[in-house]
Amino acid sequence: MKKVSETKTKLKSKDLLGIRELEKDEIELILDTALSFKEVSKRTIKKVPALRGRTIVNLFLEPSTRTRTSFELAGKRLSADTVNFSAKSSALAKGESLKDTAETLEAMNADLVVMRHSASGSSHFLARTTHLSVVNAGDGSHEHPTQALLDLFTIQEKVGSLEGLKIAIVGDISHSRVARSNILAMNKMGAEVKVVGPPTLLPAEIEMMGAQVDYDLDDSIEWADVLYMLRIQLERQEESLFPSIREYAALFGLNKERIMRAKKDVLIMHPGPMNRGVEIASDVADLPQTLITEQVANGVAVRMAVLYLLLGGAEIV
Ligand code: NCD
């Protein structure tokens, strides 16, 4: 089995808060490490003792099943003890501040907190107030670094390298932490990124992050090597930013007709949960070049790598 290279540096920070803070060699280290853990996930006994005796707290203060389960499985497969706090069951629902919650977890000698929170910047705040390692599992519309890392891993697995690859991220960019983390991550790995959506869903600052902007999906269909579809986040929209779901689907939904004009080997991705028939047609979601299931599977391996590298676990066996 491939050993994690001794010569490469470990992650420089105690935390993983965003892709912005990661250097390219750190991203590569995470992706290489994830490759070893992917092999572990295919075994009958999917467990290594690397983090035995370490405690990981999943603090999910926003609804989430997929990301929380993925982190929980990742921790368990590394033999860590994992504890789940959800918004309803935690003392935060009773008015406790994030700082006090962090102190409580520190007093219990936890080692690492995985946090999802509706406020942008909340994981930076938590990381500054505690000695524990903090992993950002999505903070408002700011960043969702492990999603971007698993997306990089999935693309690399299919095409080898992101260098020069043309990637269109389509949909609700304004509300999307996945888009922000992915633009940064894909750029760092040498890809060319374009965001596509209605002007009301494309924030002005996005070009400064290094993405080209396009308001017409049909312009980008033939250009793209990867079509990355985002969920329309109806729960985050305070005002209506497009006339109707039906109109959105007609202009920006990925359907069979559009796919017919795309490159033959175009890759289709979506972070989930998807709205079938809105941003992606049901028959497109089930095409062989649609990588949604691979993204989920790779998510566990990538999160194992992140937890392992932050907690400096023993050698993988
Ligand atoms: C994403 C999120 O929560 O930011 N989903 C996820 O992590 N499973 C994207 C989304 O909610 O659309």
Boltz pocket constraint, residues with backbone or C-beta under 6 A from the ligand:
constraints:
  - pocket:
      binder: B
      contacts: [[A, 66], [A, 67], [A, 137], [A, 138], [A, 140], [A, 144], [A, 147], [A, 177], [A, 178], [A, 230], [A, 231], [A, 233], [A, 271], [A, 272], [A, 273]]
      max_distance: 6.0
